[in-house]
Amino acid sequence: MSHHASEPVSIELDDIDLTDPDLANDGFPHEVFKTLRREAPVWWQEFPAGNTQTADAGFWVLSKYEDVQAANRDPDLFCAIDGPQLSSNPEMRGTMLVSMDGENHTRQRKLISSGFTPRMVGRLEEQARAWAGKIVDDALERGTCDFVQEVAYQLPMHMIADIVGIPVEDRKALFERTKDFLQPGDYVDPGAQARHAASQVEMFQYAQKLCQEKRETPTDDVWTLIANAEFESEDGTMAAMSDLELNFFFMLLTIAGSETTRNAIAHGLVALVAHPEQLETLRRDPAAMRPAVEEIIRWSSPVAYFARRATRDTEIRGVPIKAGDRLSLWYPSANRDEDVFEDPFRFDIARTPNQHVAFGGGGAHFCLGANLARREIAILFEELLARTKDIEILKAPTFSVLGLYNPILVVPQDIQVRLS
């Protein structure tokens, strides 16, 4: 059942299997999570027999807003060391911002935050406006286009590339590698595994080349700052980030900075076209954009889950969780929680309050790019609505299922539109 559908019909608890590869063919499976919220808000899902992605037997599923937010805000009890995904990647363990807690995590966050000075943010606003105008004009010239690839993807891609300092001529090829890396792998097919590994290697090689360039010829961007940064290590000596840390950081920035915002923009368009009276409100009233962006983000919840590991025995809602157990925090489900959101399956750009958890529910791992994503969504829709009189979706959107082992799970693949 997709994001743009009306309230889903509940299914039986005994029929739920989150490892079913067809689960998200039509978008996020809201009907499954409606049942879990009502009947088993803390639920155990076993991995299938023969699973090679992880040594864990299964994982706990948290579907209620209160539990997702609480787990997000307690890194001492629910640590991030194995990363946000349900698969195991020993290389990533503790080497990436999303797989760190404590001092190392704080250090890396401070480093990236220092690149977002008021001057830099002001400059980004101007760049975003210029890119958005050009992207919409190009789409208008074509008349019909795939909104996902030709509009929604373009703005966040160029913005994260501007921030990182990736030359314009390198962007198309690099972000193709990013998309290849995110494609669902056939874990039995050695060819698919090899393609996945090759795209990661190419991204790492590019990150190293960019680091070298930024050290030799520093420029006014975040990657120059990161490539040249030194910090005090535990033994009191000064150290720089390792090549592996830099490689993973680069991959995180390019994926997190482009894919999730693209998905929010794409889902937002589908929802607005399905509610033409709300689309017209946004055309008439600029002040309506701010709450609309929050509703688009709640509605789309582009990251499906983050995984955590329990550091000690505990319990949630009376259900015992053992030390070492894997948990998953499901954001689209929390953002449809009937106990928190009135009529949660209604898309409403004037919704207030709207304390969604799409950026991670607060805590140490709250999304660093949250404000940038909000501005990109607002600017893209402002430029789109200012330049168009009519937006028509020509056929039902299709989805690409990235699979359970990818925290994004499912993304809009193709939305054919006519702009006039």
C-alpha positions as CSV (number, residue, x, y, z in Angstrom):
1,M,0.0,0.0,0.0
2,S,1.6,3.2,-1.1
3,H,2.1,6.6,0.6
4,H,-0.4,8.3,-1.6
5,A,-3.2,5.7,-0.8
6,S,-6.0,6.3,1.6
7,E,-6.1,4.6,5.0
8,P,-4.9,1.0,4.6
9,V,-7.0,-2.1,5.4
10,S,-5.4,-4.0,8.3
11,I,-4.1,-7.5,7.8
12,E,-3.7,-10.4,10.2
13,L,-0.7,-10.5,12.6
14,D,0.0,-14.1,11.6
15,D,0.4,-13.1,8.0
16,I,3.1,-10.5,8.6
17,D,6.6,-11.2,7.3
18,L,8.8,-8.2,6.9
19,T,11.4,-10.3,5.1
20,D,9.0,-10.9,2.2
21,P,10.7,-9.4,-0.9
22,D,7.4,-8.3,-2.4
23,L,6.3,-6.5,0.8
24,A,6.9,-2.9,-0.5
25,N,6.2,-3.3,-4.2
26,D,3.5,-0.6,-4.1
27,G,5.3,1.7,-1.6
28,F,5.7,1.5,2.2
29,P,3.5,-1.3,3.6
30,H,1.4,0.9,5.9
31,E,-1.3,-1.9,6.3
32,V,1.3,-4.2,8.0
33,F,2.4,-1.5,10.5
34,K,-1.2,-0.5,11.3
35,T,-1.7,-4.1,12.6
36,L,1.6,-4.1,14.4
37,R,0.8,-0.8,16.2
38,R,-2.5,-2.1,17.3
39,E,-1.7,-5.8,18.2
40,A,2.1,-6.1,18.7
41,P,3.9,-2.8,19.0
42,V,7.1,-4.6,20.1
43,W,7.3,-7.5,17.7
44,W,10.0,-10.1,16.9
45,Q,10.7,-10.9,13.2
46,E,13.0,-13.8,12.4
47,F,15.3,-13.7,9.5
48,P,14.7,-16.4,6.8
49,A,16.7,-19.7,7.0
50,G,20.0,-19.4,5.0
51,N,20.2,-15.7,5.4
52,T,23.8,-14.6,4.7
53,Q,23.3,-10.8,5.4
54,T,23.7,-11.0,9.2
55,A,24.5,-13.4,12.0
56,D,21.5,-12.2,13.9
57,A,18.6,-14.6,14.2
58,G,16.1,-11.8,13.9
59,F,15.2,-8.3,15.1
60,W,12.7,-6.4,17.2
61,V,10.3,-4.1,15.4
62,L,9.2,-0.9,17.1
63,S,6.2,0.7,15.4
64,K,4.8,3.2,17.9
65,Y,5.8,6.8,18.0
66,E,6.6,6.9,21.7
67,D,8.9,3.8,21.5
68,V,10.7,4.9,18.3
69,Q,11.4,8.4,19.8
70,A,12.6,7.0,23.2
71,A,14.9,4.4,21.5
72,N,16.3,7.1,19.2
73,R,17.2,9.3,22.2
74,D,18.9,6.7,24.3
75,P,22.2,5.8,22.5
76,D,23.6,4.3,25.8
77,L,21.0,1.6,25.8
78,F,20.4,1.3,22.0
79,C,23.8,1.8,20.3
80,A,24.4,2.5,16.6
81,I,27.8,0.7,16.3
82,D,26.5,-1.8,13.6
83,G,25.1,1.0,11.5
84,P,21.5,1.9,10.6
85,Q,20.9,-1.2,8.3
86,L,19.8,-4.7,9.4
87,S,22.6,-6.4,7.5
88,S,26.1,-6.8,9.0
89,N,29.0,-4.8,7.5
90,P,32.1,-5.3,9.7
91,E,34.0,-2.6,7.8
92,M,31.4,0.0,8.7
93,R,31.4,-0.9,12.5
94,G,32.2,2.3,14.3
95,T,33.8,3.9,11.3
96,M,30.9,6.0,10.0
97,L,28.9,8.8,11.5
98,V,25.8,6.7,11.5
99,S,27.7,3.8,13.2
100,M,29.3,5.8,16.0
101,D,28.2,6.9,19.5
102,G,29.9,8.9,22.2
103,E,33.0,11.1,21.6
104,N,33.8,9.9,18.1
105,H,30.3,10.6,17.0
106,T,30.3,14.1,18.6
107,R,33.7,14.9,17.0
108,Q,32.5,14.0,13.5
109,R,29.2,15.9,13.9
110,K,31.1,19.0,15.1
111,L,33.3,18.8,12.1
112,I,30.5,18.7,9.5
113,S,28.5,21.3,11.5
114,S,31.4,23.7,11.3
115,G,30.9,23.8,7.5
116,F,27.3,25.2,7.9
117,T,28.2,28.7,9.1
118,P,25.5,31.4,8.6
119,R,27.5,32.7,5.6
120,M,27.6,29.2,4.0
121,V,23.8,28.6,4.6
122,G,23.0,32.0,3.1
123,R,25.0,31.1,0.0
124,L,23.3,27.7,-0.2
125,E,19.9,29.4,-0.2
126,E,20.8,31.5,-3.3
127,Q,22.3,28.4,-5.0
128,A,19.2,26.3,-4.3
129,R,17.0,29.0,-5.7
130,A,19.1,29.2,-8.9
131,W,19.3,25.4,-9.4
132,A,15.5,25.0,-8.7
133,G,14.6,27.6,-11.3
134,K,16.8,26.0,-13.9
135,I,15.6,22.5,-13.2
136,V,11.9,23.5,-13.5
137,D,12.5,25.5,-16.6
138,D,14.2,22.5,-18.2
139,A,11.3,20.3,-17.3
140,L,8.8,22.8,-18.7
141,E,10.7,22.9,-22.0
142,R,10.3,19.1,-22.3
143,G,6.6,19.3,-21.4
144,T,6.4,15.7,-20.1
145,C,9.1,14.1,-17.9
146,D,9.9,11.6,-15.2
147,F,9.5,13.9,-12.2
148,V,11.6,11.6,-9.9
149,Q,14.8,11.6,-12.0
150,E,14.5,14.9,-13.9
151,V,13.1,17.2,-11.2
152,A,13.0,15.7,-7.6
153,Y,16.5,14.2,-7.8
154,Q,18.3,17.1,-9.5
155,L,18.0,19.7,-6.8
156,P,19.3,17.7,-3.8
157,M,22.0,16.1,-6.0
158,H,23.4,19.5,-7.1
159,M,23.1,21.0,-3.6
160,I,25.0,18.2,-1.8
161,A,27.6,18.4,-4.6
162,D,27.9,22.1,-4.1
163,I,28.4,21.6,-0.4
164,V,30.9,18.9,-0.8
165,G,32.7,20.7,-3.6
166,I,32.2,18.1,-6.4
167,P,32.8,19.7,-9.8
168,V,29.7,20.0,-12.0
169,E,31.3,17.9,-14.8
170,D,31.8,14.9,-12.3
171,R,28.3,14.9,-10.9
172,K,26.3,12.8,-13.4
173,A,28.8,9.8,-13.3
174,L,29.3,10.0,-9.6
175,F,25.6,10.0,-8.7
176,E,25.0,7.1,-11.1
177,R,27.4,5.2,-8.9
178,T,25.4,6.2,-5.9
179,K,22.2,4.9,-7.5
180,D,24.0,1.7,-8.4
181,F,25.2,1.2,-4.9
182,L,21.6,1.6,-3.5
183,Q,20.0,-0.8,-6.0
184,P,18.7,-4.0,-4.3
185,G,21.4,-6.7,-4.6
186,D,20.5,-10.3,-5.5
187,Y,22.4,-11.7,-2.5
188,V,22.7,-15.1,-4.2
189,D,23.9,-13.8,-7.6
190,P,27.7,-13.2,-7.5
191,G,27.3,-10.8,-10.5
192,A,25.0,-8.5,-8.6
193,Q,27.3,-8.6,-5.5
194,A,30.3,-7.8,-7.8
195,R,28.5,-4.8,-9.3
196,H,27.5,-3.5,-5.9
197,A,31.1,-3.8,-4.6
198,A,32.5,-2.2,-7.8
199,S,30.2,0.9,-7.4
200,Q,31.4,1.2,-3.7
201,V,35.0,1.0,-4.8
202,E,34.5,3.7,-7.5
203,M,32.9,6.0,-4.9
204,F,35.8,5.4,-2.5
205,Q,38.4,6.1,-5.2
206,Y,36.6,9.3,-6.1
207,A,36.6,10.4,-2.4
208,Q,40.3,9.8,-2.2
209,K,41.0,11.8,-5.4
210,L,38.8,14.6,-4.1
211,C,40.6,14.6,-0.7
212,Q,43.9,14.9,-2.5
213,E,42.7,17.9,-4.6
214,K,41.2,19.7,-1.6
215,R,44.5,19.3,0.3
216,E,46.6,20.6,-2.7
217,T,44.1,23.3,-3.7
218,P,41.8,24.2,-0.8
219,T,38.4,25.8,-1.8
220,D,35.5,27.2,0.2
221,D,33.5,24.0,0.8
222,V,32.8,21.4,3.4
223,W,35.1,18.7,1.9
224,T,38.1,21.0,2.1
225,L,37.3,21.5,5.8
226,I,36.9,17.7,6.4
227,A,40.0,16.6,4.3
228,N,42.3,19.0,6.1
229,A,40.8,18.8,9.6
230,E,42.8,17.7,12.6
231,F,41.5,16.9,16.1
232,E,42.9,15.8,19.4
233,S,42.8,12.0,19.8
234,E,42.4,10.1,23.0
235,D,46.2,10.0,23.7
236,G,46.4,13.8,23.3
237,T,48.1,13.8,19.9
238,M,46.7,15.6,16.9
239,A,45.2,13.3,14.2
240,A,43.2,13.5,11.0
241,M,40.4,11.3,9.9
242,S,41.5,8.0,8.4
243,D,41.1,7.2,4.7
244,L,38.4,4.6,5.6
245,E,36.5,7.2,7.8
246,L,36.7,9.7,4.9
247,N,35.5,7.2,2.4
248,F,32.5,6.2,4.4
249,F,31.8,9.9,5.3
250,F,31.8,10.8,1.6
251,M,29.4,7.9,0.8
252,L,27.1,9.0,3.7
253,L,27.0,12.6,2.5
254,T,26.3,11.8,-1.1
255,I,23.6,9.2,-0.4
256,A,21.9,10.9,2.6
257,G,22.1,14.3,1.0
258,S,20.5,13.4,-2.2
259,E,18.3,10.2,-2.0
260,T,16.1,11.0,1.0
261,T,15.2,14.6,-0.1
262,R,14.4,13.4,-3.6
263,N,12.0,10.8,-2.2
264,A,10.3,13.5,0.0
265,I,9.8,15.8,-3.0
266,A,8.5,13.0,-5.2
267,H,6.0,11.8,-2.6
268,G,5.0,15.4,-1.9
269,L,4.1,16.0,-5.5
270,V,1.9,12.9,-5.7
271,A,0.1,14.0,-2.5
272,L,-0.4,17.6,-3.6
273,V,-1.7,16.6,-7.1
274,A,-4.1,14.2,-5.3
275,H,-5.3,17.2,-3.2
276,P,-5.7,20.0,-5.8
277,E,-7.3,22.4,-3.2
278,Q,-4.2,22.2,-1.1
279,L,-2.0,22.7,-4.1
280,E,-4.0,25.9,-4.9
281,T,-3.6,27.1,-1.3
282,L,0.2,26.9,-1.8
283,R,0.0,28.9,-5.0
284,R,-2.0,31.6,-3.3
285,D,-0.5,31.8,0.2
286,P,3.3,31.7,0.6
287,A,3.0,31.4,4.4
288,A,1.3,28.0,3.8
289,M,4.6,26.5,2.6
290,R,6.3,26.1,6.0
291,P,3.7,23.8,7.5
292,A,3.2,22.1,4.1
293,V,6.9,21.1,4.1
294,E,6.5,19.4,7.5
295,E,3.5,17.5,6.3
296,I,5.3,16.4,3.1
297,I,8.1,15.1,5.3
298,R,5.8,13.3,7.7
299,W,3.8,11.8,4.9
300,S,6.8,10.6,2.9
301,S,9.1,9.6,5.9
302,P,11.9,8.8,3.4
303,V,13.9,6.6,5.8
304,A,11.9,3.5,6.6
305,Y,13.9,2.5,9.7
306,F,17.2,2.7,11.6
307,A,18.6,-0.4,13.4
308,R,20.1,-0.4,16.8
309,R,21.6,-2.9,19.2
310,A,20.7,-3.3,22.9
311,T,23.7,-2.8,25.1
312,R,22.1,-4.5,28.2
313,D,18.9,-6.4,29.2
314,T,15.8,-4.1,29.2
315,E,12.1,-4.2,28.4
316,I,9.8,-2.1,26.2
317,R,6.1,-2.2,27.0
318,G,6.8,-5.2,29.3
319,V,8.5,-7.2,26.4
320,P,11.9,-8.4,27.5
321,I,14.8,-7.3,25.2
322,K,18.2,-9.1,25.8
323,A,21.6,-7.4,25.6
324,G,22.9,-7.9,22.0
325,D,19.4,-8.0,20.5
326,R,18.9,-6.1,17.2
327,L,16.1,-3.5,17.1
328,S,14.5,-1.6,14.2
329,L,12.8,1.8,14.7
330,W,10.2,2.4,12.0
331,Y,9.7,6.1,11.2
332,P,6.8,5.9,8.7
333,S,4.8,3.9,11.2
334,A,5.5,6.3,14.0
335,N,4.4,9.1,11.7
336,R,1.1,7.4,11.2
337,D,0.5,6.6,14.9
338,E,-3.1,7.1,15.7
339,D,-2.3,8.0,19.3
340,V,-0.2,11.0,18.2
341,F,-1.6,12.2,14.9
342,E,-5.3,13.0,14.4
343,D,-6.6,11.2,11.3
344,P,-3.0,10.2,10.4
345,F,-3.9,8.9,6.9
346,R,-5.1,12.3,5.8
347,F,-2.7,14.5,4.0
348,D,-3.1,18.0,5.4
349,I,-0.7,20.8,4.7
350,A,-2.2,22.8,7.6
351,R,-1.7,20.0,10.2
352,T,-0.7,21.3,13.6
353,P,0.9,20.2,15.7
354,N,3.1,18.1,13.5
355,Q,5.9,16.7,15.6
356,H,6.9,14.0,13.1
357,V,10.0,11.8,13.6
358,A,11.1,11.7,9.9
359,F,14.5,13.1,10.8
360,G,15.2,10.5,13.5
361,G,13.1,11.5,16.5
362,G,15.7,13.7,18.1
363,G,18.7,12.6,20.1
364,A,22.4,12.4,19.2
365,H,21.7,11.0,15.7
366,F,19.1,13.6,14.7
367,C,19.6,14.3,10.9
368,L,22.4,16.9,10.4
369,G,20.8,18.0,7.1
370,A,17.3,18.4,8.4
371,N,17.1,22.2,7.9
372,L,18.8,22.0,4.5
373,A,16.3,19.3,3.4
374,R,13.4,21.6,4.5
375,R,14.7,24.5,2.5
376,E,15.3,22.4,-0.6
377,I,11.7,21.0,-0.5
378,A,10.2,24.5,0.1
379,I,12.3,26.2,-2.7
380,L,11.7,23.4,-5.2
381,F,7.9,23.6,-4.7
382,E,7.9,27.5,-4.7
383,E,9.7,27.6,-8.0
384,L,7.6,24.8,-9.5
385,L,4.3,26.4,-8.5
386,A,5.5,29.9,-9.6
387,R,6.4,28.6,-13.1
388,T,3.4,26.2,-13.8
389,K,-0.3,26.5,-14.2
390,D,-1.0,22.8,-14.5
391,I,0.7,19.7,-13.2
392,E,-0.8,16.4,-14.4
393,I,0.4,12.9,-13.3
394,L,0.0,10.7,-16.4
395,K,0.0,7.2,-14.9
396,A,0.3,5.5,-11.5
397,P,3.8,6.0,-10.0
398,T,6.1,3.0,-9.8
399,F,8.4,2.0,-6.9
400,S,11.8,0.5,-6.6
401,V,12.2,-1.9,-3.7
402,L,15.7,-1.6,-2.2
403,G,14.9,-4.4,0.2
404,L,14.8,-4.9,4.0
405,Y,18.5,-4.7,4.4
406,N,18.5,-1.1,3.2
407,P,17.1,1.4,5.7
408,I,15.4,3.4,2.9
409,L,13.5,0.1,1.9
410,V,11.5,1.6,-1.0
411,V,11.7,4.6,-3.3
412,P,9.5,6.2,-6.0
413,Q,11.0,5.1,-9.3
414,D,9.0,6.7,-12.0
415,I,6.4,9.5,-11.9
416,Q,5.5,10.6,-15.4
417,V,4.1,14.2,-15.4
418,R,3.0,16.8,-17.8
419,L,3.9,20.4,-16.8
420,S,2.4,23.4,-18.4
